[in-house]
Amino acid sequence: MSKTMSVRLPKYLHREIKKLAEEEGISMNQFIATAAAEKISSLKTVAYLENRAERGSRAKFEHVLSKVSDAEPGEHDTL
């Protein structure tokens, strides 16, 4: 279910949103909804990664890393 929300935007921001939405072939409403969804996704991703980092273990990382063979990279893996 959609909700309606009024937002006051500076004129320059309104112009930019209008211009970009037209370039993308979408409505300003869709542009703003997509921008909000992207921002939410970004913030949730940061929170998720911080949570995962807190659960990390240097000892476990080094244990897994120790299983990697000490060999030169293949020709396709070099710069």
Buried (B, 14 or more C-beta within 10 A) or exposed (E): EEEEEEEEEEEEEEEEBEEEBEEEEBEBEEBBEEEEEEEEEEEEEEEEEEEEEEEEEEEEEEEEEEEEEEEEEEEEEEE
